[in-house]
Amino acid sequence: MGQPQCKRLPSITIKFILTNKYPQPNAPYDSHVYSRDSAPNTTRFEAILTSLLGAPSLSYASGLAAFHAMIVFLNPKRVAIGGGYHGCHGILHIMKKLNGLEQLELEDDADLAKLEKGDVIHVETPLNPTGEARDLAYYRKIADEKGCYLTVDATFAPPPLMEPFKYNVDIVMHSATKYFGGHSDMLAGVLAIRPDRAEKWLSELKEERLHLGGVMGSLEGWLGVRSVRTLELRVKRQSESAQNLVDFLAEKKAAGDNNIIAQSVFKIQHASQQPEAKDETSWLRKQMPNGFGPVFSLWLDSEEKAKRLPSKLQLFHHATSLGGVESLIEWRAMTDPKVDRRLLRVSIGVEGWEDLRDDLVQGLEKLREDGY
């Protein structure tokens, strides 16, 4: 006799399912067949993201895999893109070799005038590595005038900080490696599709993902489900701590006395430092009502100081990437040779912001003791 059927409810945590194939069902389109098409962990992760982002969502192997899939799907002749993550520019360079794709400068009016129907305006906001924001309503207006698609990389402002679909964005992408993952242990990307386009676009994107092969692994799906449970708690704390730290640094820099911040810091960049942040009726306050994000850039007054400061810190890790529970600081020129060599990208974790403040101060003081 077989065992009696267990009538208990499913476990609180998701099962860890690693298989890449499944027994052939009687109704194959109602079940998982092969993990390059769908799998339990990734499907559940996508369902949660659909709820979080307010639009049907697909997962990918990385943020760049998601960006590549988006460009292949939309197949524009031109893409207007500003500064930001150099990896996306690398994808566009590859596409230029394949099909002659033209890359335009997002903040150049003459370049924007070249856009035509079916082209793409791609806005990264907040921007990597500075943490500064861009006005989505402004670019939506241009996209409507030109008949272009508006796509947004919202990696630096995950829920609950920003809701891009309020601006009728066509596709929102995230590097889920960052805040959706949140623990520096997974690699993934996400595309969310504007709901009124989803019925047609989602099935086509899934079909193309099947052939392009940029599928997120089952382990990452499981890690993603684990991580998004604490997304709001983490992001709110990280954003608030970043704001406190930026305010402290800006105040000390403005004091102009003999303090170590005023002596060492050349510039601070963050959405909260943009002029619009002080106006409650501004586009920025409407676009980011719940905080300005956990990433900012710190410019020191010399390349040598910027290169050496990370090694003087005790709480900040000197590492690339961002979005984890630990605070990171990166001399950005190590991974992006085009940025100013005085720039440090700072990604705030969940530590107490006062401890991070004290760590930065002692690090700068050690540099001074060493003669820098």
PyMOL commands that set and color helices and strands:
alter all, ss='L'
color gray80, all
select helices_A, chain A and resi 28-30+40-53+63-74+86-99+109-112+136-146+164-167+195-212+218-228+231-255+260-264+271-273+275-278+283-287+303-312+332-334+353-369
alter helices_A, ss='H'
color red, helices_A
select strands_A, chain A and resi 57-60+78-81+102-105+120-124+149-153+171-175+189-193+265-269+295-300+317-318+328-331+343-347
alter strands_A, ss='S'
color yellow, strands_A
deselect
rebuild
show_as cartoon
